[in-house]
């Protein structure tokens, strides 16, 4: 799991949408859908959107996309999720920092 989260974007730690899906027991495509909805709101508010990042799957060699979210973006995303999921995410961010 650490290899997914220690990627930095502009010297700021990020968490991948794949790790968020794993921590929240959600399907990755559902987390991506939620991020796309979040990006729509960011666009309406004039805030920077969460960008997609390509990654290559180790087993099949195919390229897929995931999102890399800052702590602030992660909190914006998971605020609507269940309390236990928010706690998991918060604890993981404490480990990253």
C-alpha beads as a LAMMPS data file, in Angstrom:
LAMMPS data file: protein, C-alpha beads

97 atoms
96 bonds

1 atom types
1 bond types

-500.0 500.0 xlo xhi
-500.0 500.0 ylo yhi
-500.0 500.0 zlo zhi

Masses

1 110.0

Atoms # bond

1 1 1 0.000 0.000 0.000
2 1 1 2.859 2.418 0.735
3 1 1 3.946 2.460 -2.897
4 1 1 0.581 3.938 -3.822
5 1 1 0.676 6.832 -1.417
6 1 1 4.197 8.132 -1.240
7 1 1 3.984 9.776 -4.639
8 1 1 4.315 13.522 -4.362
9 1 1 2.764 16.139 -6.547
10 1 1 4.474 19.520 -6.359
11 1 1 6.228 18.373 -3.142
12 1 1 2.885 17.687 -1.500
13 1 1 1.979 14.171 -0.350
14 1 1 -0.951 12.587 -2.149
15 1 1 -3.163 9.553 -1.758
16 1 1 -4.312 7.598 -4.779
17 1 1 -7.928 6.911 -5.628
18 1 1 -7.022 3.216 -5.576
19 1 1 -5.852 3.429 -1.980
20 1 1 -8.943 5.413 -1.000
21 1 1 -11.075 2.675 -2.580
22 1 1 -9.180 0.027 -0.622
23 1 1 -9.417 1.880 2.700
24 1 1 -13.126 2.592 2.216
25 1 1 -14.032 -0.873 0.916
26 1 1 -15.393 0.709 -2.268
27 1 1 -14.937 -0.173 -5.891
28 1 1 -12.335 1.995 -7.586
29 1 1 -14.738 2.988 -10.362
30 1 1 -17.193 4.249 -7.735
31 1 1 -14.483 6.344 -6.075
32 1 1 -13.538 7.723 -9.509
33 1 1 -17.197 8.611 -10.126
34 1 1 -17.270 10.454 -6.793
35 1 1 -14.070 12.309 -7.739
36 1 1 -15.592 13.314 -11.082
37 1 1 -18.587 14.720 -9.176
38 1 1 -16.192 16.509 -6.838
39 1 1 -14.346 17.938 -9.858
40 1 1 -17.647 19.280 -11.225
41 1 1 -18.206 21.115 -7.944
42 1 1 -14.608 22.373 -7.935
43 1 1 -15.179 23.695 -11.467
44 1 1 -18.307 25.561 -10.393
45 1 1 -16.410 27.070 -7.480
46 1 1 -13.356 27.995 -9.550
47 1 1 -11.092 25.608 -7.621
48 1 1 -8.379 23.418 -9.157
49 1 1 -9.600 19.974 -10.167
50 1 1 -8.115 16.627 -9.186
51 1 1 -6.046 15.377 -12.121
52 1 1 -5.763 11.884 -13.543
53 1 1 -2.458 10.037 -13.464
54 1 1 -1.635 6.969 -15.573
55 1 1 -0.325 3.798 -13.942
56 1 1 0.649 0.445 -15.427
57 1 1 -0.926 -2.642 -13.911
58 1 1 1.806 -5.045 -12.783
59 1 1 -0.007 -8.217 -13.832
60 1 1 -1.309 -7.351 -17.293
61 1 1 0.943 -4.446 -18.307
62 1 1 -2.036 -2.308 -19.337
63 1 1 -2.216 1.389 -18.580
64 1 1 -5.075 2.639 -16.438
65 1 1 -5.823 5.945 -14.754
66 1 1 -6.139 6.866 -11.137
67 1 1 -6.377 10.142 -9.280
68 1 1 -3.809 11.545 -6.869
69 1 1 -5.520 13.607 -4.182
70 1 1 -4.027 16.016 -1.694
71 1 1 -5.103 15.758 1.920
72 1 1 -7.593 18.584 1.428
73 1 1 -9.080 16.943 -1.664
74 1 1 -9.271 13.583 0.118
75 1 1 -11.180 15.147 3.002
76 1 1 -13.507 16.919 0.549
77 1 1 -14.177 13.554 -1.098
78 1 1 -14.736 11.379 1.948
79 1 1 -16.726 13.854 4.022
80 1 1 -19.892 12.284 2.604
81 1 1 -18.744 8.739 3.390
82 1 1 -19.446 6.868 6.632
83 1 1 -17.752 7.925 9.880
84 1 1 -15.665 4.742 10.120
85 1 1 -14.310 5.353 6.614
86 1 1 -13.376 8.940 7.485
87 1 1 -11.501 7.646 10.537
88 1 1 -9.536 5.130 8.417
89 1 1 -8.564 7.865 5.978
90 1 1 -7.606 10.265 8.768
91 1 1 -5.402 7.638 10.422
92 1 1 -3.703 6.868 7.112
93 1 1 -2.958 10.562 6.556
94 1 1 -1.376 10.679 10.008
95 1 1 0.933 7.838 8.935
96 1 1 1.838 9.684 5.728
97 1 1 2.689 12.877 7.539

Bonds

1 1 1 2
2 1 2 3
3 1 3 4
4 1 4 5
5 1 5 6
6 1 6 7
7 1 7 8
8 1 8 9
9 1 9 10
10 1 10 11
11 1 11 12
12 1 12 13
13 1 13 14
14 1 14 15
15 1 15 16
16 1 16 17
17 1 17 18
18 1 18 19
19 1 19 20
20 1 20 21
21 1 21 22
22 1 22 23
23 1 23 24
24 1 24 25
25 1 25 26
26 1 26 27
27 1 27 28
28 1 28 29
29 1 29 30
30 1 30 31
31 1 31 32
32 1 32 33
33 1 33 34
34 1 34 35
35 1 35 36
36 1 36 37
37 1 37 38
38 1 38 39
39 1 39 40
40 1 40 41
41 1 41 42
42 1 42 43
43 1 43 44
44 1 44 45
45 1 45 46
46 1 46 47
47 1 47 48
48 1 48 49
49 1 49 50
50 1 50 51
51 1 51 52
52 1 52 53
53 1 53 54
54 1 54 55
55 1 55 56
56 1 56 57
57 1 57 58
58 1 58 59
59 1 59 60
60 1 60 61
61 1 61 62
62 1 62 63
63 1 63 64
64 1 64 65
65 1 65 66
66 1 66 67
67 1 67 68
68 1 68 69
69 1 69 70
70 1 70 71
71 1 71 72
72 1 72 73
73 1 73 74
74 1 74 75
75 1 75 76
76 1 76 77
77 1 77 78
78 1 78 79
79 1 79 80
80 1 80 81
81 1 81 82
82 1 82 83
83 1 83 84
84 1 84 85
85 1 85 86
86 1 86 87
87 1 87 88
88 1 88 89
89 1 89 90
90 1 90 91
91 1 91 92
92 1 92 93
93 1 93 94
94 1 94 95
95 1 95 96
96 1 96 97
